[in-house]
Amino acid sequence: MNKWEKFIIAIQKQLINSQIKSPSVFLIDHENNNRGLIDTNEALQLAESLELDLVVVSQGKDAPIAKILNYGKLQYQKKKRQSQSARPTVKEVRFGLNVGVADYNLRIEKAVQWLSKGDSVKFAIRLRGREHQYRDQAGELLDRIANDLSQVGKIQSLDKRALIVQVIPA
């Protein structure tokens, strides 16, 4: 099988209802019970009586494996899964230089939750006005953040010039 045949197979849609041309199918009913090898017309009648669709799940050697389910719902769930897996999630947390202990701990706990779910977290320290005199303290705060999150994530980037640290799940 060359790369073009694989590509054509990949873009083919699933066969449903009357598109199934094989004389018999291995049937899995709507309650996930294996019904075995059944005549395709009989399987179609069973699906129609339940007001559901007969969908080919995979092409078997002898006969395709078909399942009775709601095809529209299957398409919706597949599309939803693709959109969720496609978007990278980066959560951003902003600090001032004089952040309180309680606020700092709360934001670190939230970052730990996000990292455990698989999201990456970006911390930014914002300096205003005369706070720019204390850039060294902001750098120490960045180091403290990186140290506190080293157990649950690893540091992707630590930029003391821009006062940003990005942590990804370990």
QUICORKA-V773221 format. One record per pair of residues at least 24 apart in sequence whose C-alpha atoms are under 8 Angstrom apart, sorted by the first residue. I is the first residue (numbers start at 1). J is the second residue. If there is no record, write none. Layout:
I|J  I|J
This chain:
14|55  14|56  14|57  15|55  15|56  16|53  16|54  16|55  16|56  17|44  17|53  17|54  17|55  18|44  20|56  22|63  22|64  24|63  24|64  25|63  25|64  25|65  25|66  26|63  26|64  26|65  26|66  27|65  27|66  27|67  27|68  28|65  28|66  28|67  28|68  29|67  29|68  29|69  30|67  30|68  30|69  88|119  89|119  89|120  90|119  90|120  90|121  90|122  91|119  91|120  91|121  91|122  92|121  92|122  92|123  92|124  93|121  93|122  93|123  93|124  94|123  94|124  94|125  94|126  95|123  95|124  95|125  95|126  96|125  96|126  96|127  97|125  97|126  97|127  97|131  97|137  97|138  97|141  108|145  108|148  108|149  112|149  112|152  115|152  115|153  115|168  115|169  116|152  116|169  118|168  118|169  119|168  119|169  120|166  120|167  120|168  120|169  121|166  121|167  121|168  122|164  122|165  122|166  122|167  123|164  123|165  123|166  124|163  124|164  124|165  125|163  125|164  126|163  138|163  139|163
